């Protein structure tokens, strides 16, 4: 986490480890995106928010859809060229 060339960390490990990993990343000066659930308690989430604010860093959560049937079917369609070549993906971050 101390690698100065890294400015952004994505945490998508087991839910119970999100807090410690995100806290380490924030303390190391990295912006953080955490797969839901962000933490296992509101107190942990609040603590991450305080650290991020003090350091002027961004922290956010993401809901992973890769296991939903609609997304699995879309992936199959893309892989089979049924719907053509993927040209772009739009991603929105709400702050």
C-alpha positions, -999 to 999 in steps of 0.1 A, spaced: 0 0 0 29 24 3 37 23 -34 36 60 -44 26 51 -80 -7 37 -68 -33 64 -60 -65 43 -59 -75 10 -42 -104 -12 -50 -114 -35 -21 -133 -66 -32 -122 -92 -7 -143 -110 19 -167 -87 36 -152 -90 70 -118 -78 58 -130 -46 40 -126 -23 70 -90 -31 78 -79 -31 41 -98 2 34 -84 18 65 -48 8 56 -53 22 21 -67 55 34 -39 59 59 -15 53 31 -30 82 11 -51 62 -14 -86 69 -27 -108 38 -20 -137 20 -37 -152 -8 -16 -175 -36 -28 -206 -38 -7 -210 -43 22 -184 -16 28 -180 -26 64 -198 -48 89 -209 -19 111 -219 17 109 -192 27 133 -165 12 110 -180 30 80 -180 63 99 -144 58 109 -134 53 73 -153 84 64 -135 105 90 -101 93 79 -110 100 42 -122 135 51 -91 143 72 -68 132 44 -89 148 16 -95 114 -1 -125 99 -18 -142 68 -6 -171 50 -21 -190 18 -24 -200 -3 -53 -226 -30 -58 -212 -59 -78 -236 -73 -103 -215 -101 -118 -235 -128 -102 -270 -116 -113 -286 -137 -141 -291 -107 -164 -254 -98 -163 -243 -134 -168 -266 -137 -198 -253 -104 -212 -218 -118 -209 -227 -150 -227 -242 -129 -255 -211 -107 -258 -188 -137 -257 -208 -155 -285 -209 -123 -307 -247 -125 -306 -250 -88 -300 -218 -77 -316 -185 -61 -304 -184 -42 -272 -174 -7 -280 -178 12 -247 -189 10 -211 -203 39 -191 -196 41 -154 -211 67 -131 -196 77 -98 -220 96 -75 -203 117 -48 
